[in-house]
Amino acid sequence: MTGTPPPPTSDGLVVSDPRRSRDLWRSLQQKLDGWNPAWRDRVDTGSPRWRAGFPAKAARLPDEIVFESFAVALLSGNTRWDRIATIRGELGVPFVDFDPARFASLDDRDIDRRVLRWFVDRRAGSAGLPAGLLRLRGTAAILATAEGGAHGFLERVFDAAGGMPDQAAVLLGGSAQWKLPGFGIALAAEALRLLGFDLCKPDRHVLRAVGAWGLVRFARWPEKGAYTPPQARPAELIATMRAVRTLAENNAVGVSNCTSVIWLAGAVSGARLTNADFASLAAAERDAKPLG
């Protein structure tokens, strides 16, 4: 697997026992209850279609479905999600019905005057979106021209990843052979999550949470502000994905669902917990009396 980052060192991932993991999850839910008793209505609770492996050719994923997931994932990393959510049902317009071949055929002027302008007019633009859209065009070209289409491309990625969604995200986001333009590990994970795979997107809020809880120790975390995320290296992103998977498994919830809950706790459109708020949940879990 050329270009795959090495696994985190033993001091990069703190393994917590199941009881502590359950106490931490309970503390997080109680914190969200205090913010908004109806918070569960705002969490993605859909059941993942695939927890491991890739769907067989009999269940072939259309190119448009695959490209839609990557396009929406790219937006999630380039503009505020609450603004994207309001126009989610209209995104087929700027992305030309999510046809990767058609999007790949757009020139720079089309991207600027048609696609980018569409988002700006709806107050959903960002400083990074112009470059992101140009890179997405490169991804569209790869998906459209791959042998077997987008499904065939992802099938080969999953073969290289041993069928594991987490490792597939690592390859799509950081390997020399499989990396897609505009996608690091976090956005690749989000694209796979949107496709129906059960995995964690290690975004800024998830990084803040697992760092504050001591589940992952980050080498670079300046903490200049209450919401400053760690500057995660590839191995630390992988450690974060594993930590969230362990947290989810210890609490009998889906990894994608667990990720959504943590994201809601930290997001601007959610409970907006600070790093100190997240840390206080771990402190409360450590101070709790042992069960039994």
Phi and psi in degrees as GROMACS dihedral restraints (atoms count N, CA, C in turn):
[ dihedral_restraints ]
;  ai    aj    ak    al  type     phi  dphi    fc
    3     4     5     6     1   -59.1    20    10
    4     5     6     7     1   133.8    20    10
    6     7     8     9     1    83.5    20    10
    7     8     9    10     1     2.1    20    10
    9    10    11    12     1   -72.6    20    10
   10    11    12    13     1   126.9    20    10
   12    13    14    15     1   -62.7    20    10
   13    14    15    16     1   151.1    20    10
   15    16    17    18     1   -69.6    20    10
   16    17    18    19     1   156.2    20    10
   18    19    20    21     1   -66.1    20    10
   19    20    21    22     1   156.5    20    10
   21    22    23    24     1   -64.9    20    10
   22    23    24    25     1   151.7    20    10
   24    25    26    27     1   -71.4    20    10
   25    26    27    28     1   166.7    20    10
   27    28    29    30     1   -62.9    20    10
   28    29    30    31     1   -25.7    20    10
   30    31    32    33     1   -91.3    20    10
   31    32    33    34     1     4.5    20    10
   33    34    35    36     1   -89.7    20    10
   34    35    36    37     1   -18.7    20    10
   36    37    38    39     1  -129.0    20    10
   37    38    39    40     1   118.3    20    10
   39    40    41    42     1   -94.7    20    10
   40    41    42    43     1   115.9    20    10
   42    43    44    45     1   -85.9    20    10
   43    44    45    46     1   117.9    20    10
   45    46    47    48     1   -97.5    20    10
   46    47    48    49     1   150.6    20    10
   48    49    50    51     1   -76.3    20    10
   49    50    51    52     1   159.4    20    10
   51    52    53    54     1   -56.6    20    10
   52    53    54    55     1   -38.4    20    10
   54    55    56    57     1   -63.7    20    10
   55    56    57    58     1   -46.8    20    10
   57    58    59    60     1   -63.0    20    10
   58    59    60    61     1   -36.9    20    10
   60    61    62    63     1   -63.4    20    10
   61    62    63    64     1   -41.3    20    10
   63    64    65    66     1   -68.8    20    10
   64    65    66    67     1   -38.5    20    10
   66    67    68    69     1   -63.6    20    10
   67    68    69    70     1   -40.6    20    10
   69    70    71    72     1   -64.6    20    10
   70    71    72    73     1   -44.3    20    10
   72    73    74    75     1   -63.3    20    10
   73    74    75    76     1   -38.7    20    10
   75    76    77    78     1   -65.1    20    10
   76    77    78    79     1   -41.1    20    10
   78    79    80    81     1   -63.8    20    10
   79    80    81    82     1   -39.4    20    10
   81    82    83    84     1   -64.0    20    10
   82    83    84    85     1   -44.2    20    10
   84    85    86    87     1   -65.2    20    10
   85    86    87    88     1   -38.3    20    10
   87    88    89    90     1   -65.1    20    10
   88    89    90    91     1   -37.2    20    10
   90    91    92    93     1   -63.2    20    10
   91    92    93    94     1   -42.1    20    10
   93    94    95    96     1   -69.4    20    10
   94    95    96    97     1   -34.9    20    10
   96    97    98    99     1   -59.1    20    10
   97    98    99   100     1   -39.7    20    10
   99   100   101   102     1   -68.6    20    10
  100   101   102   103     1   -28.9    20    10
  102   103   104   105     1   -77.5    20    10
  103   104   105   106     1   -49.3    20    10
  105   106   107   108     1  -156.9    20    10
  106   107   108   109     1   107.1    20    10
  108   109   110   111     1   -56.8    20    10
  109   110   111   112     1   -20.7    20    10
  111   112   113   114     1  -100.0    20    10
  112   113   114   115     1    22.3    20    10
  114   115   116   117     1   -61.1    20    10
  115   116   117   118     1   -29.0    20    10
  117   118   119   120     1   -62.7    20    10
  118   119   120   121     1   -25.4    20    10
  120   121   122   123     1   -69.0    20    10
  121   122   123   124     1   -14.6    20    10
  123   124   125   126     1  -103.5    20    10
  124   125   126   127     1     6.1    20    10
  126   127   128   129     1  -104.4    20    10
  127   128   129   130     1   140.8    20    10
  129   130   131   132     1   -69.6    20    10
  130   131   132   133     1   108.5    20    10
  132   133   134   135     1  -110.2    20    10
  133   134   135   136     1     9.0    20    10
  135   136   137   138     1   -61.3    20    10
  136   137   138   139     1   145.8    20    10
  138   139   140   141     1   -79.7    20    10
  139   140   141   142     1   126.4    20    10
  141   142   143   144     1   -58.9    20    10
  142   143   144   145     1   143.0    20    10
  144   145   146   147     1   -76.6    20    10
  145   146   147   148     1   -32.5    20    10
  147   148   149   150     1  -137.1    20    10
  148   149   150   151     1   125.9    20    10
  150   151   152   153     1   -94.7    20    10
  151   152   153   154     1   -25.1    20    10
  153   154   155   156     1  -158.2    20    10
  154   155   156   157     1   158.0    20    10
  156   157   158   159     1    77.5    20    10
  157   158   159   160     1   177.9    20    10
  159   160   161   162     1  -124.1    20    10
  160   161   162   163     1   143.0    20    10
  162   163   164   165     1   -60.0    20    10
  163   164   165   166     1   143.2    20    10
  165   166   167   168     1   -67.4    20    10
  166   167   168   169     1   165.8    20    10
  168   169   170   171     1   -58.8    20    10
  169   170   171   172     1   -26.5    20    10
  171   172   173   174     1   -63.7    20    10
  172   173   174   175     1   -25.4    20    10
  174   175   176   177     1  -110.4    20    10
  175   176   177   178     1    44.1    20    10
  177   178   179   180     1   -54.9    20    10
  178   179   180   181     1   131.7    20    10
  180   181   182   183     1   -83.8    20    10
  181   182   183   184     1   123.1    20    10
  183   184   185   186     1   -62.0    20    10
  184   185   186   187     1   149.0    20    10
  186   187   188   189     1   -54.0    20    10
  187   188   189   190     1   -38.9    20    10
  189   190   191   192     1   -65.6    20    10
  190   191   192   193     1   -37.3    20    10
  192   193   194   195     1   -67.9    20    10
  193   194   195   196     1   -42.2    20    10
  195   196   197   198     1   -65.0    20    10
  196   197   198   199     1   -48.3    20    10
  198   199   200   201     1   -65.1    20    10
  199   200   201   202     1   -35.6    20    10
  201   202   203   204     1   -59.1    20    10
  202   203   204   205     1   -43.4    20    10
  204   205   206   207     1   -63.3    20    10
  205   206   207   208     1   -40.6    20    10
  207   208   209   210     1   -71.8    20    10
  208   209   210   211     1   -36.2    20    10
  210   211   212   213     1   -65.6    20    10
  211   212   213   214     1   -45.1    20    10
  213   214   215   216     1   -67.6    20    10
  214   215   216   217     1   -38.1    20    10
  216   217   218   219     1   -61.4    20    10
  217   218   219   220     1   -42.7    20    10
  219   220   221   222     1   -61.6    20    10
  220   221   222   223     1   -40.6    20    10
  222   223   224   225     1   -62.0    20    10
  223   224   225   226     1   -37.0    20    10
  225   226   227   228     1   -62.3    20    10
  226   227   228   229     1   -23.5    20    10
  228   229   230   231     1   -99.4    20    10
  229   230   231   232     1    -0.6    20    10
  231   232   233   234     1  -123.6    20    10
  232   233   234   235     1    -7.4    20    10
  234   235   236   237     1  -155.9    20    10
  235   236   237   238     1   165.7    20    10
  237   238   239   240     1   -64.9    20    10
  238   239   240   241     1   132.5    20    10
  240   241   242   243     1   -66.7    20    10
  241   242   243   244     1   -32.8    20    10
  243   244   245   246     1   -63.5    20    10
  244   245   246   247     1   -30.3    20    10
  246   247   248   249     1   -76.1    20    10
  247   248   249   250     1   -36.8    20    10
  249   250   251   252     1   -67.1    20    10
  250   251   252   253     1   -38.4    20    10
  252   253   254   255     1   -59.3    20    10
  253   254   255   256     1   -33.5    20    10
  255   256   257   258     1   -71.4    20    10
  256   257   258   259     1   -21.0    20    10
  258   259   260   261     1  -116.8    20    10
  259   260   261   262     1    13.3    20    10
  261   262   263   264     1   -53.8    20    10
  262   263   264   265     1   -40.9    20    10
  264   265   266   267     1   -73.9    20    10
  265   266   267   268     1    -9.1    20    10
  267   268   269   270     1  -104.9    20    10
  268   269   270   271     1     1.0    20    10
  270   271   272   273     1   -67.2    20    10
  271   272   273   274     1   -14.2    20    10
  273   274   275   276     1   -64.7    20    10
  274   275   276   277     1   -20.6    20    10
  276   277   278   279     1   -69.8    20    10
  277   278   279   280     1   -60.3    20    10
  279   280   281   282     1   -66.8    20    10
  280   281   282   283     1   -26.6    20    10
  282   283   284   285     1   -97.8    20    10
  283   284   285   286     1    23.6    20    10
  285   286   287   288     1    41.9    20    10
  286   287   288   289     1    60.1    20    10
  288   289   290   291     1    59.4    20    10
  289   290   291   292     1    25.3    20    10
  291   292   293   294     1    58.3    20    10
  292   293   294   295     1    28.8    20    10
  294   295   296   297     1   -85.2    20    10
  295   296   297   298     1   110.0    20    10
  297   298   299   300     1   -62.9    20    10
  298   299   300   301     1   -34.2    20    10
  300   301   302   303     1   -65.5    20    10
  301   302   303   304     1   -42.5    20    10
  303   304   305   306     1   -68.5    20    10
  304   305   306   307     1   -40.9    20    10
  306   307   308   309     1   -67.0    20    10
  307   308   309   310     1   -36.3    20    10
  309   310   311   312     1   -66.1    20    10
  310   311   312   313     1   -24.1    20    10
  312   313   314   315     1   -82.8    20    10
  313   314   315   316     1    -8.8    20    10
  315   316   317   318     1   -69.4    20    10
  316   317   318   319     1   139.3    20    10
  318   319   320   321     1   -90.9    20    10
  319   320   321   322     1   177.5    20    10
  321   322   323   324     1   -57.4    20    10
  322   323   324   325     1   -38.2    20    10
  324   325   326   327     1   -66.3    20    10
  325   326   327   328     1   -40.4    20    10
  327   328   329   330     1   -60.9    20    10
  328   329   330   331     1   -44.5    20    10
  330   331   332   333     1   -60.4    20    10
  331   332   333   334     1   -44.5    20    10
  333   334   335   336     1   -71.9    20    10
  334   335   336   337     1   -49.5    20    10
  336   337   338   339     1   -85.4    20    10
  337   338   339   340     1   -26.6    20    10
  339   340   341   342     1  -103.8    20    10
  340   341   342   343     1   -52.8    20    10
  342   343   344   345     1   -78.2    20    10
  343   344   345   346     1   -57.2    20    10
  345   346   347   348     1   -60.4    20    10
  346   347   348   349     1   -43.0    20    10
  348   349   350   351     1   -60.1    20    10
  349   350   351   352     1   -35.2    20    10
  351   352   353   354     1   -59.2    20    10
  352   353   354   355     1   -43.3    20    10
  354   355   356   357     1   -71.9    20    10
  355   356   357   358     1   -41.6    20    10
  357   358   359   360     1   -61.1    20    10
  358   359   360   361     1   -42.4    20    10
  360   361   362   363     1   -62.1    20    10
  361   362   363   364     1   -22.8    20    10
  363   364   365   366     1  -105.4    20    10
  364   365   366   367     1    16.1    20    10
  366   367   368   369     1    56.3    20    10
  367   368   369   370     1    38.4    20    10
  369   370   371   372     1  -122.2    20    10
  370   371   372   373     1    21.5    20    10
  372   373   374   375     1   -87.8    20    10
  373   374   375   376     1   177.7    20    10
  375   376   377   378     1  -163.0    20    10
  376   377   378   379     1   166.6    20    10
  378   379   380   381     1   -63.0    20    10
  379   380   381   382     1   -34.1    20    10
  381   382   383   384     1   -88.9    20    10
  382   383   384   385     1    -7.0    20    10
  384   385   386   387     1   -66.6    20    10
  385   386   387   388     1   -41.6    20    10
  387   388   389   390     1   -55.2    20    10
  388   389   390   391     1   -49.9    20    10
  390   391   392   393     1   -65.7    20    10
  391   392   393   394     1   -37.4    20    10
  393   394   395   396     1   -62.1    20    10
  394   395   396   397     1   -40.6    20    10
  396   397   398   399     1   -66.9    20    10
  397   398   399   400     1   -37.5    20    10
  399   400   401   402     1   -65.4    20    10
  400   401   402   403     1   -39.4    20    10
  402   403   404   405     1   -69.8    20    10
  403   404   405   406     1   -36.0    20    10
  405   406   407   408     1   -61.4    20    10
  406   407   408   409     1   -33.9    20    10
  408   409   410   411     1   -59.9    20    10
  409   410   411   412     1   -38.8    20    10
  411   412   413   414     1   -63.9    20    10
  412   413   414   415     1   -40.2    20    10
  414   415   416   417     1   -63.7    20    10
  415   416   417   418     1   -42.5    20    10
  417   418   419   420     1   -58.8    20    10
  418   419   420   421     1   -40.3    20    10
  420   421   422   423     1   -64.2    20    10
  421   422   423   424     1   -40.9    20    10
  423   424   425   426     1   -64.4    20    10
  424   425   426   427     1   -45.7    20    10
  426   427   428   429     1   -65.7    20    10
  427   428   429   430     1   -37.4    20    10
  429   430   431   432     1   -74.4    20    10
  430   431   432   433     1   -30.9    20    10
  432   433   434   435     1  -102.6    20    10
  433   434   435   436     1    -3.8    20    10
  435   436   437   438     1   -65.7    20    10
  436   437   438   439     1   147.6    20    10
  438   439   440   441     1   -61.4    20    10
  439   440   441   442     1   125.4    20    10
  441   442   443   444     1    81.2    20    10
  442   443   444   445     1    10.0    20    10
  444   445   446   447     1    69.0    20    10
  445   446   447   448     1  -162.7    20    10
  447   448   449   450     1   -62.0    20    10
  448   449   450   451     1   -37.4    20    10
  450   451   452   453     1   -62.3    20    10
  451   452   453   454     1   -45.4    20    10
  453   454   455   456     1   -62.8    20    10
  454   455   456   457     1   -39.0    20    10
  456   457   458   459     1   -62.2    20    10
  457   458   459   460     1   -49.6    20    10
  459   460   461   462     1   -67.5    20    10
  460   461   462   463     1   -33.4    20    10
  462   463   464   465     1   -60.3    20    10
  463   464   465   466     1   -41.8    20    10
  465   466   467   468     1   -70.1    20    10
  466   467   468   469     1   -35.4    20    10
  468   469   470   471     1   -62.2    20    10
  469   470   471   472     1   -44.8    20    10
  471   472   473   474     1   -67.7    20    10
  472   473   474   475     1   -32.9    20    10
  474   475   476   477     1   -61.3    20    10
  475   476   477   478     1   -44.0    20    10
  477   478   479   480     1   -67.7    20    10
  478   479   480   481     1   -26.1    20    10
  480   481   482   483     1   -92.1    20    10
  481   482   483   484     1     8.0    20    10
  483   484   485   486     1    66.3    20    10
  484   485   486   487     1    23.9    20    10
  486   487   488   489     1    80.7    20    10
  487   488   489   490     1     2.0    20    10
  489   490   491   492     1   -94.9    20    10
  490   491   492   493     1   124.8    20    10
  492   493   494   495     1   -59.3    20    10
  493   494   495   496     1   -40.2    20    10
  495   496   497   498     1   -59.6    20    10
  496   497   498   499     1   -45.9    20    10
  498   499   500   501     1   -69.7    20    10
  499   500   501   502     1   -32.6    20    10
  501   502   503   504     1   -62.6    20    10
  502   503   504   505     1   -39.4    20    10
  504   505   506   507     1   -63.9    20    10
  505   506   507   508     1   -38.1    20    10
  507   508   509   510     1   -63.2    20    10
  508   509   510   511     1   -42.5    20    10
  510   511   512   513     1   -67.4    20    10
  511   512   513   514     1   -44.3    20    10
  513   514   515   516     1   -66.7    20    10
  514   515   516   517     1   -26.3    20    10
  516   517   518   519     1  -101.4    20    10
  517   518   519   520     1    -9.9    20    10
  519   520   521   522     1  -153.4    20    10
  520   521   522   523     1    -1.1    20    10
  522   523   524   525     1   -91.2    20    10
  523   524   525   526     1   153.1    20    10
  525   526   527   528     1   -66.6    20    10
  526   527   528   529     1   -33.8    20    10
  528   529   530   531     1   -83.7    20    10
  529   530   531   532     1   -36.6    20    10
  531   532   533   534     1  -113.8    20    10
  532   533   534   535     1    -6.4    20    10
  534   535   536   537     1   -58.2    20    10
  535   536   537   538     1   135.2    20    10
  537   538   539   540     1  -100.2    20    10
  538   539   540   541     1   138.4    20    10
  540   541   542   543     1   -56.6    20    10
  541   542   543   544     1   132.7    20    10
  543   544   545   546     1    87.4    20    10
  544   545   546   547     1    -1.9    20    10
  546   547   548   549     1  -120.9    20    10
  547   548   549   550     1   120.2    20    10
  549   550   551   552     1   -93.4    20    10
  550   551   552   553     1  -169.5    20    10
  552   553   554   555     1   -61.9    20    10
  553   554   555   556     1   -43.4    20    10
  555   556   557   558     1   -63.9    20    10
  556   557   558   559     1   -46.9    20    10
  558   559   560   561     1   -71.4    20    10
  559   560   561   562     1   -33.2    20    10
  561   562   563   564     1   -64.3    20    10
  562   563   564   565     1   -40.0    20    10
  564   565   566   567     1   -63.0    20    10
  565   566   567   568     1   -40.8    20    10
  567   568   569   570     1   -64.0    20    10
  568   569   570   571     1   -40.1    20    10
  570   571   572   573     1   -60.9    20    10
  571   572   573   574     1   -44.3    20    10
  573   574   575   576     1   -67.0    20    10
  574   575   576   577     1   -36.1    20    10
  576   577   578   579     1   -62.9    20    10
  577   578   579   580     1   -41.9    20    10
  579   580   581   582     1   -67.3    20    10
  580   581   582   583     1   -28.3    20    10
  582   583   584   585     1   -73.4    20    10
  583   584   585   586     1   -18.7    20    10
  585   586   587   588     1   119.6    20    10
  586   587   588   589     1     8.3    20    10
  588   589   590   591     1   -87.7    20    10
  589   590   591   592     1   147.8    20    10
  591   592   593   594     1   -94.7    20    10
  592   593   594   595     1    96.7    20    10
  594   595   596   597     1  -154.8    20    10
  595   596   597   598     1   172.3    20    10
  597   598   599   600     1   -98.3    20    10
  598   599   600   601     1   135.2    20    10
  600   601   602   603     1   -92.9    20    10
  601   602   603   604     1   112.3    20    10
  603   604   605   606     1   -81.0    20    10
  604   605   606   607     1    70.9    20    10
  606   607   608   609     1   -85.1    20    10
  607   608   609   610     1  -177.5    20    10
  609   610   611   612     1   -58.5    20    10
  610   611   612   613     1   -39.3    20    10
  612   613   614   615     1   -73.8    20    10
  613   614   615   616     1   -37.4    20    10
  615   616   617   618     1   -66.2    20    10
  616   617   618   619     1   -40.4    20    10
  618   619   620   621     1   -61.9    20    10
  619   620   621   622     1   -42.7    20    10
  621   622   623   624     1   -60.8    20    10
  622   623   624   625     1   -43.2    20    10
  624   625   626   627     1   -66.4    20    10
  625   626   627   628     1   -51.5    20    10
  627   628   629   630     1   -67.5    20    10
  628   629   630   631     1   -29.2    20    10
  630   631   632   633     1   -69.7    20    10
  631   632   633   634     1   -44.6    20    10
  633   634   635   636     1   -65.5    20    10
  634   635   636   637     1   -30.5    20    10
  636   637   638   639     1   -83.4    20    10
  637   638   639   640     1    -7.4    20    10
  639   640   641   642     1    77.8    20    10
  640   641   642   643     1    14.6    20    10
  642   643   644   645     1   -76.6    20    10
  643   644   645   646     1   -29.4    20    10
  645   646   647   648     1  -135.4    20    10
  646   647   648   649     1   134.8    20    10
  648   649   650   651     1  -100.4    20    10
  649   650   651   652     1   117.9    20    10
  651   652   653   654     1   -95.4    20    10
  652   653   654   655     1   135.0    20    10
  654   655   656   657     1   -70.4    20    10
  655   656   657   658     1   -30.6    20    10
  657   658   659   660     1  -125.4    20    10
  658   659   660   661     1   105.7    20    10
  660   661   662   663     1  -146.2    20    10
  661   662   663   664     1    89.0    20    10
  663   664   665   666     1   -64.7    20    10
  664   665   666   667     1   -26.3    20    10
  666   667   668   669     1    47.3    20    10
  667   668   669   670     1    51.0    20    10
  669   670   671   672     1   -72.3    20    10
  670   671   672   673     1   -20.5    20    10
  672   673   674   675     1  -143.8    20    10
  673   674   675   676     1   174.4    20    10
  675   676   677   678     1   -65.7    20    10
  676   677   678   679     1   -20.7    20    10
  678   679   680   681     1  -118.4    20    10
  679   680   681   682     1    11.5    20    10
  681   682   683   684     1   -66.9    20    10
  682   683   684   685     1   126.0    20    10
  684   685   686   687     1   -87.2    20    10
  685   686   687   688     1   162.4    20    10
  687   688   689   690     1   -64.7    20    10
  688   689   690   691     1   153.9    20    10
  690   691   692   693     1   -92.5    20    10
  691   692   693   694     1    86.6    20    10
  693   694   695   696     1   -79.2    20    10
  694   695   696   697     1   133.8    20    10
  696   697   698   699     1   -84.8    20    10
  697   698   699   700     1   163.3    20    10
  699   700   701   702     1   -51.3    20    10
  700   701   702   703     1   -44.4    20    10
  702   703   704   705     1   -63.6    20    10
  703   704   705   706     1   -31.8    20    10
  705   706   707   708     1   -76.4    20    10
  706   707   708   709     1   -30.6    20    10
  708   709   710   711     1   -65.3    20    10
  709   710   711   712     1   -41.9    20    10
  711   712   713   714     1   -64.0    20    10
  712   713   714   715     1   -41.8    20    10
  714   715   716   717     1   -62.5    20    10
  715   716   717   718     1   -37.7    20    10
  717   718   719   720     1   -64.0    20    10
  718   719   720   721     1   -44.2    20    10
  720   721   722   723     1   -61.4    20    10
  721   722   723   724     1   -40.1    20    10
  723   724   725   726     1   -68.7    20    10
  724   725   726   727     1   -38.7    20    10
  726   727   728   729     1   -64.7    20    10
  727   728   729   730     1   -41.8    20    10
  729   730   731   732     1   -68.4    20    10
  730   731   732   733     1   -36.8    20    10
  732   733   734   735     1   -62.5    20    10
  733   734   735   736     1   -42.5    20    10
  735   736   737   738     1   -64.3    20    10
  736   737   738   739     1   -43.1    20    10
  738   739   740   741     1   -59.5    20    10
  739   740   741   742     1   -44.0    20    10
  741   742   743   744     1   -65.1    20    10
  742   743   744   745     1   -46.2    20    10
  744   745   746   747     1   -64.0    20    10
  745   746   747   748     1   -37.8    20    10
  747   748   749   750     1   -68.1    20    10
  748   749   750   751     1   -18.3    20    10
  750   751   752   753     1  -115.0    20    10
  751   752   753   754     1    12.8    20    10
  753   754   755   756     1    54.6    20    10
  754   755   756   757     1    41.9    20    10
  756   757   758   759     1  -125.6    20    10
  757   758   759   760     1   161.2    20    10
  759   760   761   762     1   -69.3    20    10
  760   761   762   763     1   151.2    20    10
  762   763   764   765     1   -64.9    20    10
  763   764   765   766     1   -41.3    20    10
  765   766   767   768     1   -63.5    20    10
  766   767   768   769     1   -42.3    20    10
  768   769   770   771     1   -63.9    20    10
  769   770   771   772     1   -43.2    20    10
  771   772   773   774     1   -59.8    20    10
  772   773   774   775     1   -42.7    20    10
  774   775   776   777     1   -61.1    20    10
  775   776   777   778     1   -43.4    20    10
  777   778   779   780     1   -63.0    20    10
  778   779   780   781     1   -38.2    20    10
  780   781   782   783     1   -65.6    20    10
  781   782   783   784     1   -45.6    20    10
  783   784   785   786     1   -63.6    20    10
  784   785   786   787     1   -42.9    20    10
  786   787   788   789     1   -59.4    20    10
  787   788   789   790     1   -46.1    20    10
  789   790   791   792     1   -60.9    20    10
  790   791   792   793     1   -35.4    20    10
  792   793   794   795     1   -64.7    20    10
  793   794   795   796     1   -33.0    20    10
  795   796   797   798     1  -102.7    20    10
  796   797   798   799     1   -16.5    20    10
  798   799   800   801     1   -71.3    20    10
  799   800   801   802     1   156.1    20    10
  801   802   803   804     1   -58.6    20    10
  802   803   804   805     1   -39.6    20    10
  804   805   806   807     1   -86.1    20    10
  805   806   807   808     1     5.6    20    10
  807   808   809   810     1  -117.2    20    10
  808   809   810   811     1  -140.7    20    10
  810   811   812   813     1   -74.5    20    10
  811   812   813   814     1   -16.9    20    10
  813   814   815   816     1    55.7    20    10
  814   815   816   817     1    48.4    20    10
  816   817   818   819     1   -68.8    20    10
  817   818   819   820     1   139.1    20    10
  819   820   821   822     1   -80.9    20    10
  820   821   822   823     1   172.4    20    10
  822   823   824   825     1   -59.9    20    10
  823   824   825   826     1   -38.8    20    10
  825   826   827   828     1   -66.3    20    10
  826   827   828   829     1   -36.5    20    10
  828   829   830   831     1   -62.1    20    10
  829   830   831   832     1   -45.9    20    10
  831   832   833   834     1   -61.1    20    10
  832   833   834   835     1   -44.2    20    10
  834   835   836   837     1   -62.4    20    10
  835   836   837   838     1   -34.8    20    10
  837   838   839   840     1   -65.0    20    10
  838   839   840   841     1   -28.8    20    10
  840   841   842   843     1   -67.2    20    10
  841   842   843   844     1   -40.5    20    10
  843   844   845   846     1   -66.8    20    10
  844   845   846   847     1   -37.5    20    10
  846   847   848   849     1   -64.9    20    10
  847   848   849   850     1   -40.8    20    10
  849   850   851   852     1   -65.0    20    10
  850   851   852   853     1   -36.7    20    10
  852   853   854   855     1   -66.6    20    10
  853   854   855   856     1   -39.5    20    10
  855   856   857   858     1   -69.1    20    10
  856   857   858   859     1   -31.9    20    10
  858   859   860   861     1   -82.7    20    10
  859   860   861   862     1   -12.2    20    10
  861   862   863   864     1   -66.9    20    10
  862   863   864   865     1   148.9    20    10
  864   865   866   867     1   -71.5    20    10
  865   866   867   868     1   143.2    20    10
  867   868   869   870     1   -58.2    20    10
  868   869   870   871     1   143.9    20    10
  870   871   872   873     1   -68.9    20    10
  871   872   873   874     1   147.4    20    10
